[in-house]
Amino acid sequence: MNLNRLFSFMLAALLVVSVGNVFAQEISKDEWQQEMNRYQSMVGDLSAKVEALDAEISALEDQSEMLDDDIEKCLDELYGLVGSDRAGAAAYRSEIEGADNKANELMRLSDADLMARSDEVDELEATVKELWENKLSLIPEFWDRLTALNEKIESLRTTLAGGGKTYTVGTWARDRDCLWNISKKRDIYNNAWMWPKIWQGNRDKIKDPDLIYPGQKLSIPSSGPMTSQEKAAARSYYSKLSGS
């Protein structure tokens, strides 16, 4: 239903109600005619406004179609300048989206899991380098997305560099080594409460956080706030302690 029909329907309903109200009162024929003339005038005025609005909407739709066509032509010319076309740009966009999804996946990993999959960071970096070599990268849309990808790779590299630190467990008698004491060492985290980071960063070696052994070589995840996974592990541990 277009605007004209909608308003006509509403006005007809209003007229029926109004005429009903008029008949419910005792009025003369002249008064009734005056009411009818007034409502008919209202219908005419509003119908004219609806027609004007319909014409304005139609004009705007035509203008929108022209602008869409202009945009498409500009894009075709832009892609042509770098030796490509709309299909090539779509395929290139899909490749960037795939690389971006991979970067986001790697960034959600714990430090320990990221260390184990460092080769995937290498592959991602090589993929992004190839994407930069495509002339389509000069187009602002793709330039901005690739720049953001570079920043994500740099962040992943920083995490990997920080995660390369290790600590060899000493004896309890001599070193008083436990995860709590290791974590509070100044050259580790300088904060005993960060011990779950070491536990979660070495799940393949530490099954029980209360049991570590002399000579174990532990990976030290990069410093920073604990992840949701590390916090959950800590809550689970403390819950078991309180329940024992």
N, C-alpha and C positions, 0 to 999 in steps of 0.2 A: 504494500500500500504506500503510494507516494504522499508527500506532504499535503497536496491539494485535496486528495480524497480523505485523508485523515482529518483535516480541519473541517471539511464539509460534513463529515460524519458527526464530529463533535458539535458543530453548530446546529445541525438538524436535531440532535438530541436536546441541546439547550433550548431550541425553539419549541420543541414538543412539551418540555417541562414548563417553560414559561407560559405557553398558551394554556396549558392545563391549569396553571395557577391563576391565570386571568379568568378562565371560565368558572373557577371555584369562587370568584368574587362577583358581586352584582355590579356590572358596568354597562354603560350605554354602548350602542353600536359605534358611535364616533370614537369613544375612548378605545374600544377594541381595535378599530382601524388604525388609530394612532400607534398603539402598541405593535401591531403587525408591521406598520411602516418602519418603526424604529428598529425592529429586529431584522427586517429585510435589508435595511441600510447597513446594519452591523455585518450581516452576512456578505454583502457586496464589498464593504471595506476590507474585511478579513480575507476574502477570496482574492482580492487584488494584491494584498500583501503576500499571500501564499504563492501566487503566480510570480511575483517579483523574486521571492526567495528561491523558487524552483529555477528561475532563469539564472539567478546568481550562482546557484549550486552547479548548474549545467556548465556555466562559463568557467567556474573554478575547476571542474573535472576536466574540461578541455585543456585548460592551462596546465593542470597537473600532468596530463598525458604528454603535452608538448615538452615539459621540463624533463619528464622521464626519458623521452626520446633523446633530448639533448645530452642528458647524463650518459646514456648508453653510447651515443656517438663519441662523446669525449673519452669514455673508457676505451672504446675500440681504437681511437687514435693514440691514446696513451700506451696501450698494450702494443700497438704497432710500432711505436717509437723504440721499444726495447726488443723488437723482433718476435713478438708473441701475439696471442689473440685471447678471446674470452675463455675458450676451452683450456688453453694453456695456463691462464691465470687461475682458473678453478682448480686444476690439478695441482698447481704450485701451492695454492691456499690449503688444499687438503694435506699436502706434505708437511706444511708448517704446523697445522693443527695436530698431526700425528706426533711431531717432534715435541710440541708443547705438552701434549698429554703424557708423553714419556717423561719429560722433565718434572711435571707435577707428581707423577707416580714416584719417581726417585726421591723427590723432596719430602714425601710423606714417610719415608723409611726412617727407622732408627739409625743412629750412627753406625752401630755394629752391622746391621743389614746392608747399609750403603757401602761399607767397606767390602763386604762380601760380593757386592755387585758393581765394584768400581769399573769393571770392564764395560759395563753398560753406559757409564758416564763417558768413557772414551768413545764408544760408538756414537752416542748422542752428539758429542762435540764434533766428530767427523761429519755427521749428517748435517749439522747446522752450518759447518764450513762449506759444504757443497751447496747448500741452499743460498748462501751469500754469493756464491760464484755465478748464480743465475742473474741475468740482467733485470729480471722482474723485481729483484731486491731493491732496486732504485726507486720503485713506486712507494710513496709514503706509507700506504697501508701495510705493505710487507716489510718495509724498513723498520717501522716501529715494532712490529711483532718479533722480528729477528733480533732487534736490539734487546727486547725484554727477555728473549731466550738466552742471549749471551749472559745477561745478568743472572739468570737462574743457574746456568752452567758454572759461572764464577762462584756462586754461593755453594754449589755442590763440591767444587774443587776446594773451597775453604774448609768445608766440613771434613772432607777426606784428609786434608793436610793436618787438621787438628786431631783427627782420629788415628793418626799414625803413631801417637805416643803410646809407650808400653810401660808396664811396671812388673818387676819380678818379685814375687812374694817371698819375704824372709820368714824367719822363725818367730814364734810367739815369745819364746824366752828372751831372745835378743832384740827383736824389732817390734814386738807387740802388734804384729800385722793382722788386721782383720779389715773388712771392707770399710767399717766406720773410721778406723784410724788411718787407713790409706787415703780415704777421701778428704780427711781434714789436713793432710800434708800440704804445706804451702805451695809446693810445685805441682800438686794434683789439682784439687778444687778449693783448698783452704776453707772447706765447709764440710763437716762430718755428715750433715743431713743429705748430702748429694750422693751417698753411697749406692742408692739404687741404680744410678747411671752406670756404675762399674758392673754391677750384677747383670743388668739387662744387656750391657755391651759384651758380656762374656757368657751368654746362656749356654753355649756349647761346652764350657769348662766348669761353670758353677751351677750345680743343681740345687744346692742348699746354700743360701747366702751366709749361713753361720759356719760353713765348712769350706775353707780354702787351705791350700797346702803349700809348704815351702817349695820354691822352684817353679811354681806356676807363673807363666808369663801372661799377664792380663793386658788386654787392650784398654786404653783409657779414652773414652769418648770425649769429644770436644766439650769445653765448658759452656755453660749457658743454662737457662731454666730447664727443669725436667720436662720431658715429653709426657703426653697423656698416658702412654704405655708405661713409662717409668713410675709415674705417680700411682697408677693402678697396681703395679707390682708391689710398691711400698705399702699401700693400703691393705693388700692381701696379706703381706707379711705381718704387719702390726695387728691385723685382725686375728690371725692364728695365734700370736703371742698372747693377746688378751683372752682368748678362748681356752688357752691351755691351763 
